[in-house]
């Protein structure tokens, strides 16, 4: 689930920004660099299934949730924003479930 959200978000940003609707006010490479560089940092840890990488990638996914909400509020970018929002939430929930599975789930207090 994490990798589907990760690669879906990565390729959505790459294809949308470079082919479908390139930015007109900034260079395309600068926008791609600003949006894709943070996603490249956790790639190795996600592929190896490291719990700490999954934990902080969930925080990184919240950045893309905020971007998706902002883009979804604009009428001409609504599809792009909702797609980014959905994939970022998939990445976020996949990271949380992976951390929970690796750590053994929530700790419960012993019964008295």
Residue frames as a rotation matrix with the C-alpha (Angstrom) as fourth column:
UNK 1
0.569 0.822 0.000 0.00
0.822 -0.569 0.000 0.00
0.000 0.000 -1.000 0.00
UNK 2
0.427 -0.503 -0.751 2.85
0.171 -0.771 0.614 2.34
-0.888 -0.391 -0.243 0.84
UNK 3
-0.618 -0.773 0.145 4.71
0.260 -0.027 0.965 1.73
-0.742 0.634 0.217 -2.41
UNK 4
-0.173 0.645 0.744 1.55
0.981 0.046 0.188 2.08
0.087 0.763 -0.641 -4.52
UNK 5
0.812 0.475 -0.339 0.87
0.534 -0.839 0.103 5.47
-0.235 -0.265 -0.935 -2.94
UNK 6
0.151 -0.859 -0.489 4.54
0.105 -0.478 0.872 6.47
-0.983 -0.183 0.018 -3.22
UNK 7
-0.748 -0.506 0.430 5.05
0.432 0.121 0.894 5.58
-0.504 0.854 0.128 -6.87
UNK 8
0.085 0.858 0.506 1.57
0.993 -0.117 0.030 6.76
0.085 0.500 -0.862 -7.82
UNK 9
0.775 0.146 -0.615 2.27
0.342 -0.915 0.214 10.15
-0.532 -0.377 -0.759 -6.26
UNK 10
-0.201 -0.954 -0.224 5.72
0.110 -0.249 0.962 10.30
-0.973 0.169 0.155 -7.84
UNK 11
-0.737 -0.107 0.667 4.51
0.636 0.222 0.739 9.52
-0.227 0.969 -0.095 -11.35
UNK 12
0.414 0.905 0.099 1.40
0.908 -0.402 -0.120 11.70
-0.069 0.140 -0.988 -11.02
UNK 13
0.580 -0.264 -0.770 3.55
0.084 -0.921 0.379 14.72
-0.810 -0.285 -0.512 -10.21
UNK 14
-0.496 -0.864 0.086 6.09
0.130 0.024 0.991 13.84
-0.859 0.502 0.100 -12.91
UNK 15
-0.541 0.334 0.772 3.55
0.840 0.271 0.471 13.34
-0.052 0.903 -0.427 -15.70
UNK 16
0.543 0.834 -0.095 1.21
0.829 -0.551 -0.100 16.17
-0.136 -0.024 -0.990 -14.73
UNK 17
0.523 -0.380 -0.763 3.95
0.060 -0.877 0.477 18.76
-0.850 -0.296 -0.436 -14.29
UNK 18
-0.525 -0.844 -0.112 5.98
-0.070 -0.088 0.994 17.81
-0.848 0.529 -0.013 -17.34
UNK 19
-0.915 0.119 0.385 3.34
0.401 0.348 0.847 16.75
-0.033 0.930 -0.366 -19.90
UNK 20
-0.137 0.986 0.092 -0.28
0.983 0.123 0.137 17.49
0.124 0.110 -0.986 -19.04
UNK 21
0.843 0.451 0.292 -0.16
0.396 -0.890 0.227 20.96
0.363 -0.076 -0.929 -17.49
UNK 22
-0.149 -0.974 -0.173 3.35
0.920 -0.072 -0.386 22.43
0.364 -0.217 0.906 -17.33
UNK 23
0.279 0.223 -0.934 3.74
0.709 -0.704 0.043 25.55
-0.648 -0.674 -0.355 -15.19
UNK 24
0.545 0.018 0.838 3.75
0.732 -0.499 -0.465 28.84
0.410 0.866 -0.285 -17.05
UNK 25
0.895 -0.117 0.430 5.22
-0.244 -0.936 0.253 31.19
0.373 -0.332 -0.866 -14.46
UNK 26
0.379 -0.800 0.466 8.19
-0.673 0.107 0.732 29.04
-0.635 -0.591 -0.498 -13.28
UNK 27
-0.321 -0.543 -0.776 10.66
-0.900 0.429 0.073 26.78
0.294 0.722 -0.626 -15.07
UNK 28
0.621 0.625 -0.472 9.38
-0.523 0.780 0.344 23.22
0.584 0.033 0.811 -15.32
UNK 29
0.006 -0.715 -0.699 12.60
0.277 0.673 -0.686 21.79
0.961 -0.190 0.202 -13.88
UNK 30
-0.791 -0.282 0.542 12.36
-0.363 -0.496 -0.789 23.97
0.492 -0.821 0.290 -10.76
UNK 31
0.103 0.915 0.391 8.81
-0.983 0.033 0.181 22.83
0.153 -0.402 0.903 -10.03
UNK 32
0.652 0.079 -0.754 9.75
-0.172 0.984 -0.045 19.18
0.738 0.159 0.656 -10.60
UNK 33
-0.403 -0.888 -0.223 12.76
0.157 0.172 -0.972 19.57
0.901 -0.427 0.070 -8.34
UNK 34
-0.669 0.176 0.722 10.73
-0.685 -0.525 -0.506 21.18
0.290 -0.833 0.472 -5.56
UNK 35
0.334 0.919 0.211 7.96
-0.941 0.310 0.139 18.56
0.062 -0.245 0.967 -5.70
UNK 36
0.799 0.021 -0.601 9.93
-0.182 0.961 -0.209 15.37
0.573 0.276 0.771 -6.42
UNK 37
-0.215 -0.976 0.039 13.17
-0.333 0.036 -0.942 15.85
0.918 -0.215 -0.333 -4.48
UNK 38
-0.308 0.108 0.945 11.52
-0.950 0.013 -0.311 15.34
-0.045 -0.994 0.098 -1.06
UNK 39
0.754 0.646 0.117 10.02
-0.634 0.763 -0.128 12.10
-0.173 0.022 0.985 -2.38
UNK 40
0.525 -0.615 -0.588 13.40
-0.240 0.556 -0.796 10.74
0.816 0.559 0.144 -3.47
UNK 41
-0.226 -0.686 0.691 14.93
-0.870 -0.177 -0.460 10.97
0.438 -0.705 -0.557 0.00
UNK 42
-0.059 0.186 0.981 13.04
-0.816 0.558 -0.154 8.03
-0.576 -0.809 0.119 1.62
UNK 43
0.472 0.369 -0.801 13.05
-0.834 0.481 -0.270 5.76
0.285 0.795 0.535 -1.45
UNK 44
-0.371 -0.709 -0.600 15.80
-0.443 0.702 -0.557 3.38
0.816 0.059 -0.574 -0.31
UNK 45
-0.903 0.031 0.429 14.36
-0.409 0.252 -0.877 2.92
-0.135 -0.967 -0.215 3.17
UNK 46
0.086 0.996 0.022 10.86
-0.872 0.086 -0.482 2.33
-0.482 0.022 0.876 1.81
UNK 47
0.354 0.003 -0.935 12.11
-0.734 0.620 -0.276 -0.31
0.579 0.784 0.222 -0.61
UNK 48
-0.613 -0.656 -0.440 13.98
-0.187 0.662 -0.726 -2.07
0.768 -0.362 -0.529 2.22
UNK 49
0.289 0.877 -0.383 10.96
0.271 0.308 0.912 -1.85
0.918 -0.368 -0.149 4.55
UNK 50
-0.716 -0.614 -0.331 12.65
0.515 -0.144 -0.845 0.08
0.472 -0.776 0.419 7.36
UNK 51
0.158 0.883 -0.443 10.15
0.972 -0.061 0.226 1.14
0.172 -0.466 -0.868 10.05
UNK 52
-0.155 -0.245 -0.957 11.88
0.553 -0.824 0.122 4.45
-0.819 -0.510 0.263 10.88
UNK 53
-0.983 -0.186 -0.013 11.77
0.083 -0.500 0.862 5.49
-0.166 0.846 0.507 7.23
UNK 54
-0.396 0.912 0.109 8.08
0.675 0.209 0.707 4.62
0.622 0.354 -0.698 7.08
UNK 55
0.100 0.441 -0.892 7.48
0.950 -0.309 -0.046 6.67
-0.296 -0.843 -0.450 10.24
UNK 56
-0.335 -0.242 -0.910 8.95
0.177 -0.965 0.192 9.91
-0.925 -0.097 0.367 8.95
UNK 57
-0.972 0.096 0.214 7.67
0.207 -0.076 0.975 9.35
0.110 0.992 0.054 5.42
UNK 58
-0.086 0.987 -0.138 4.17
0.980 0.109 0.165 9.51
0.178 -0.121 -0.977 6.92
UNK 59
0.145 0.070 -0.987 5.01
0.492 -0.871 0.010 13.05
-0.859 -0.487 -0.161 8.04
UNK 60
-0.829 -0.484 -0.280 6.32
-0.034 -0.456 0.889 13.85
-0.558 0.747 0.361 4.56
UNK 61
-0.664 0.644 0.380 3.05
0.711 0.384 0.590 12.59
0.234 0.662 -0.712 3.07
UNK 62
0.159 0.742 -0.651 1.19
0.842 -0.446 -0.303 15.24
-0.516 -0.500 -0.696 5.06
UNK 63
-0.510 -0.400 -0.762 2.96
-0.078 -0.860 0.504 17.90
-0.857 0.317 0.407 2.97
UNK 64
-0.991 0.128 -0.032 1.46
-0.013 0.148 0.989 16.38
0.131 0.981 -0.146 -0.17
UNK 65
-0.258 0.940 -0.224 -1.94
0.966 0.246 -0.077 16.13
-0.017 -0.236 -0.972 1.53
UNK 66
0.027 0.216 -0.976 -1.78
0.385 -0.903 -0.190 19.89
-0.923 -0.371 -0.107 2.12
UNK 67
-0.804 -0.348 -0.482 -0.71
-0.302 -0.459 0.835 20.54
-0.512 0.817 0.264 -1.48
UNK 68
-0.838 0.523 0.153 -3.51
0.486 0.591 0.643 18.30
0.246 0.614 -0.750 -2.75
UNK 69
0.004 0.858 -0.514 -6.13
0.912 -0.214 -0.350 20.12
-0.410 -0.467 -0.783 -0.67
UNK 70
-0.214 -0.166 -0.963 -4.84
-0.017 -0.985 0.173 23.47
-0.977 0.053 0.208 -1.91
UNK 71
-0.951 -0.175 -0.253 -4.93
-0.251 -0.034 0.967 22.36
-0.178 0.984 -0.012 -5.56
UNK 72
-0.633 0.770 0.077 -8.37
0.764 0.606 0.221 20.75
0.124 0.199 -0.972 -5.17
UNK 73
-0.055 0.610 -0.791 -9.77
0.576 -0.627 -0.524 24.11
-0.816 -0.484 -0.317 -4.06
UNK 74
-0.488 -0.164 -0.857 -8.88
-0.524 -0.730 0.439 25.63
-0.697 0.664 0.270 -7.46
UNK 75
0.494 0.864 0.093 -11.45
-0.441 0.342 -0.830 24.75
-0.749 0.369 0.550 -10.13
UNK 76
0.650 -0.222 -0.727 -9.02
-0.719 0.131 -0.683 24.15
0.247 0.966 -0.074 -13.04
UNK 77
-0.434 -0.867 -0.244 -6.70
-0.668 0.492 -0.558 21.92
0.604 -0.079 -0.793 -10.95
UNK 78
0.226 0.620 0.751 -9.38
-0.968 0.226 0.106 19.97
-0.104 -0.751 0.652 -9.09
UNK 79
0.926 0.127 -0.355 -8.67
-0.210 0.956 -0.206 16.57
0.313 0.266 0.912 -10.67
UNK 80
0.063 -0.987 -0.145 -4.93
0.030 0.147 -0.989 16.92
0.998 0.058 0.038 -10.09
UNK 81
-0.415 -0.196 0.888 -5.49
-0.782 -0.422 -0.459 18.03
0.465 -0.885 0.022 -6.51
UNK 82
0.530 0.690 0.493 -7.91
-0.838 0.517 0.177 15.23
-0.132 -0.507 0.852 -5.68
UNK 83
0.789 -0.332 -0.517 -5.60
0.015 0.852 -0.524 12.66
0.614 0.405 0.677 -7.28
UNK 84
-0.281 -0.939 0.198 -2.65
-0.173 -0.153 -0.973 13.97
0.944 -0.308 -0.120 -5.29
UNK 85
-0.158 0.316 0.935 -4.75
-0.972 -0.218 -0.090 14.01
0.176 -0.923 0.342 -2.13
UNK 86
0.835 0.551 0.007 -5.88
-0.547 0.828 0.123 10.41
0.062 -0.107 0.992 -2.61
UNK 87
0.539 -0.704 -0.463 -2.40
0.215 0.646 -0.732 9.09
0.814 0.295 0.500 -3.35
UNK 88
-0.413 -0.690 0.594 -0.87
-0.423 -0.433 -0.796 11.04
0.807 -0.580 -0.113 -0.47
UNK 89
0.174 0.551 0.816 -3.48
-0.984 0.116 0.131 9.62
-0.023 -0.827 0.562 1.91
UNK 90
0.930 0.077 -0.359 -2.74
-0.148 0.973 -0.175 6.15
0.336 0.216 0.917 0.56
UNK 91
0.015 -0.996 -0.091 0.97
0.094 0.092 -0.991 6.73
0.995 0.006 0.095 1.21
UNK 92
-0.346 -0.108 0.932 0.22
-0.796 -0.492 -0.353 8.08
0.497 -0.864 0.085 4.69
UNK 93
0.553 0.647 0.525 -2.02
-0.826 0.509 0.244 5.21
-0.109 -0.568 0.816 5.74
UNK 94
0.802 -0.332 -0.497 0.33
0.044 0.863 -0.504 2.63
0.596 0.382 0.706 4.22
UNK 95
-0.262 -0.933 0.248 3.23
-0.195 -0.200 -0.960 4.05
0.945 -0.300 -0.130 6.20
UNK 96
-0.180 0.249 0.951 1.25
-0.970 -0.205 -0.130 4.02
0.163 -0.946 0.279 9.44
UNK 97
0.844 0.533 0.060 0.09
-0.536 0.838 0.102 0.45
0.004 -0.118 0.993 8.90
UNK 98
0.487 -0.753 -0.442 3.63
0.103 0.552 -0.827 -0.65
0.867 0.357 0.347 8.10
UNK 99
-0.465 -0.640 0.611 5.01
-0.526 -0.355 -0.773 0.94
0.712 -0.681 -0.171 11.27
UNK 100
0.182 0.629 0.756 2.23
-0.981 0.164 0.099 -0.62
-0.062 -0.760 0.647 13.31
UNK 101
0.925 0.158 -0.344 2.90
-0.230 0.957 -0.179 -4.06
0.301 0.244 0.922 11.82
UNK 102
0.144 -0.964 -0.224 6.65
0.073 0.236 -0.969 -3.80
0.987 0.123 0.105 12.44
UNK 103
-0.601 -0.392 0.696 6.31
-0.581 -0.384 -0.718 -2.64
0.549 -0.836 0.003 16.03
UNK 104
-0.876 0.245 -0.416 3.67
0.385 0.874 -0.296 -5.17
0.291 -0.420 -0.860 16.96
UNK 105
0.032 0.971 0.237 0.68
0.529 -0.218 0.820 -2.86
0.848 0.100 -0.521 17.21
UNK 106
0.146 0.082 0.986 -0.46
-0.547 -0.824 0.150 -0.73
0.825 -0.561 -0.075 20.10
UNK 107
-0.821 -0.452 -0.350 0.62
0.090 0.503 -0.860 -1.62
0.564 -0.737 -0.372 23.63
UNK 108
0.288 0.953 0.094 -2.19
-0.119 -0.062 0.991 -2.50
0.950 -0.296 0.096 25.99
UNK 109
-0.293 -0.317 0.902 -2.13
-0.898 -0.233 -0.374 -2.11
0.329 -0.919 -0.216 29.72
UNK 110
-0.840 -0.010 -0.542 -2.27
0.087 0.984 -0.154 -5.38
0.535 -0.177 -0.826 31.65
UNK 111
0.165 0.980 0.115 -5.63
-0.195 -0.082 0.977 -6.25
0.967 -0.184 0.178 33.13
UNK 112
-0.550 -0.349 0.758 -5.96
-0.760 -0.165 -0.628 -6.06
0.345 -0.922 -0.174 36.85
